[in-house]
Amino acid sequence: MTTQADVLVLLDHADDQTLRPQALELLALGRRIGTVHAVWVVGGEPVAPPADVLTQVGEHGAAVLHAVGTGDAHPRLTPVVAEALAGLVTPSTRAVLLGSSFENKEVAARLGVLTGAGVMVDVASVELDGDALVAHKQVFAATWTSRCTAVTPVTVLAVKPHAVETERVGSGTPDVVRHELDLSTAAAGVEVVERTERAPSDRPDLGAAQVVVVGGRGTEGDFGPLVELADVLGGAVGATRVATDEGWIDKDAQIGQTGVTVSPRLYIGAGVSGAVHHRGGMQASGVIVAVNTDADAPIFEIADLGIVGDLRTVLPQATQELRRRRG
């Protein structure tokens, strides 16, 4: 018989206190395995999120929201977030869910040390097998899917974007419980020494985008057709290592084993050969479309739809047709 337990879900949010898109996905995933307790970490006093955020969190199944104030400590420092979550783990906690970003993977590792919990990152899905928590994840450049079971009472899971569909399941707002964080000496000693703001963009974040249009060597440095297609689809623009090494696009756009790992619902690769180090960062995508002049390009081995043709002809045609259909 499965025992009902609590699941802590870290709500990542922007500086303006709007929820990151994956937060609602994590709430949906948490409902599958227990009673959801959302966690909202802010600097200063433990202030609850705005009313619209509380409503969203309640509609997506959170029974309780823990507002944790970090005092003078920066609320996004990984040691601070880890200690905020560790302070909420109780004997009834089954799992802690957070997005699988670079920062959150470090939070997960620190939280595992603090609580003795098992840690799994880049998780694609989670299920219960009796009282055992089972995570599915892709390994070896996404060529294998592994089934992992934690043997610890608590499991920390860093989950990839788009693992589940969001769903409204109720109305009203969750109960808000406020906590003031008492940091350890080690965590309190960490400080921000430099911060670089990202340039504003109308496009979604590459790691969380539902649609990603990616260019490789075949673009020969011209990302114009890719940008136009991405704009029509409301997607992000990515690149292979060759394209970023050539200086054709910023390094932040690199997808692969040494870049960003993406799992969009739709991946479009234009002029991308599909080398193994790139495939390791995108093979978990929902639908893969490849456009390449080389019919023997390795990316066609994993593509759901392959088009042998010049991207400079194919992509503008696709963009034009999408615009026509959308009026």
Secondary structure, 3 states (H helix, E strand, C coil): CCCCCEEEEECCECCCCCECCHHHHHHHHHHHHCEEEEEEEECECCCCCCHHHHHHHHHCCEEEEEEEECECCCCCCHHHHHHHHHCCCCCCEEEEEEECCHHHHHHHHHHHHHHCCEEEEEECEEEEECCEEEEEEEECCCCEEEEEECCCCCEEEEECCCCCCCCCCCCCCCEEEEEECCCCHHHHCCCCCCCCCCCCCCCCCHHHCCEEEEECHHHCCCCHHHHHHHHHHCCEEEECHHHHHCCCCCHHHEECCCCECCCCCEEEEECCCCCHHHHCCCCCCCEEEEEECCCCCHHHHCCCEEEECCHHHHHHHHHHHHHHHCC
